[in-house]
Amino acid sequence: MYSKEQAKLLRKEFWIVFARRCEIVPELRHKKKKWVLYDTGLSGIDLKFEVSRTEALVMIEINSRLESRRLEIFETLLKYRKFLEEGFPAPLEWDICFVRESGQEVCRIYTLLPNVDFHRQNQWPDIFNFMIGNMLLLENNLMEIKDVLDAELY
């Protein structure tokens, strides 16, 4: 079992090693910025990684403070579900109401790798491969429909 401080250092090391791993991915090697993440250009829509003691997720998160706006964005993305899910072996999970630890409600569209624990360093390669492959796909799919979403939502 890790102390709070050890767990914090391990989490930091995880993301440092992940960043190094990304540097050798051909699709990321020549990009100024490795990932779009919070810079999607679509207000209220972020791309995120999340890793815990039980799973790893790659997701689109809709985080507008206004519930009506969150739901509008979610419904619009749902219209383009086929495009967002293209290339994924299984359908994405569509969660219309996820409550973060902070209590904030968001919508999430994600894929997950179950039964992994970032505390187990021997699982890091599998987690990294999952996150890189799925984020490249999700980011590409979202950016392919960005102009259409921009016209419909903004």
N, C-alpha and C positions, 0 to 999 in steps of 0.2 A: 504494500500500500504506500502511496506517495503522500507526503505532507502537502499542504496547500502551496507552499513555495516551490517544492519539487515539481508538482503538477503544472504550475505556471511556467517554470523553466522548460519542462518537457514540451508543453504546447508551443512555446516560443521556438524551440529547436525543431519541432515538427514543421512549422511554417518556413523556417530558414532552409531546411533540407528540401522541402517542397519547391521553394523558389529556385534552388540549385538544380533540381531535377527538371524544372521547366526550361532552364537554359539550354538543355540538350535536345529539346523537342524541336524537330525541324520546322514545324508550323509556327513556332514561337520565337525561333532564333533571331529573326531579323525585324521583329516588331519592336518599336520603341517602348511600348507599354505591353506587358505580357498578356493582360486580360482586360476586357471592357469593364466588367464588374459594375461599379457604381456610375460609370460614365457611358451608359447606354444611349444617352441623348433623348431618352423618353422619360419624362417626369413621372416619378412614382414607381418606376420599374427598374429594379436592380438585378444583376446576376450575382449569385453568391455560392461560396463553398461553406460547408459546415461539417465538422467532424466531432465525434463524441466517443464515449466509452462503449457505445453499442452500434453505431452506424456512421456512414459518411453520406452526405447529400450534395448534389449539384442542383441549383434551383434558380428559377425566376421568382423574385419576391416583389409583390405589389404592396407598397407601404404607404400609400397616401393616407394622411390623417383622417380625411373625410371618408366615412364608410360608403357613401353613395358613389364617390369617385373610385374607390377601390373596386367596388362591385362592377362599375361601368367598364373599367380597364379589364377586369377578370372576364366579363362577358365578351368583350371585344376579342381578347386573346383566345377565348373558347371557340370563336368563329373560325380561327386560324389554327385550330388544334392539329389538323392534318399536317400542316407545314411545320409546326413546332416539334411534332413527334417524328418527323421524317428521319430515318436512319437509326432510330432507337430500336433495340430488339423487342422491347415491351412498351406498352403505353406509359406515358408519364403519369404521375399522381397529381391530381388537381384538388387542392385543399382550399376551399373558399373562405375558411375562417381558422387560421392558426394563431394561437396566442403565445407570444414570446414570453420568456421568463420575466421580462420587464412589465408584462401586462398588455403590451401593445398588440392590437389585432392586425394581422396582415393576411394576404392571400399568397399561397405558394403553389408553384408548378414545379415538380421535381422528379428526380430519379434518385434511388438510394441503393447503397451497398450495405446490406444488413450483416450483423454478426462480426463486426470489426471493432477494434479498440485501439485508439491512437496511443494508448499507454504501451501497447505491444509493438516495439520497434520492428520486429520481424514482419509485421503486417503493413508497415509503411509502403513498401513497393506496390502492393496490391491496391492500397488506398490511393496512392499517387496516380497509378495507371487509370483507375476508375475516374478520379477527379479530372485528370487531363483529357482523357478521351471523351468523356461526357460533356465537359465544359466547352471543348472545341466544337462539338456538335450542336449543343444548345445555343452557344453564342452565334455560331454561323446561321442557324435556323432563325433566330430572333432578328439578326441583322438583315437577313434576306427579306423580311417583311416589315422592316423598320419604317420605310417610307409610307407604306400603306397604313400602318398603325399611326404614324405621325399625322397623316391626313384625316383619319377617322377620329382620333382622340384629342388633337390639339388645334 
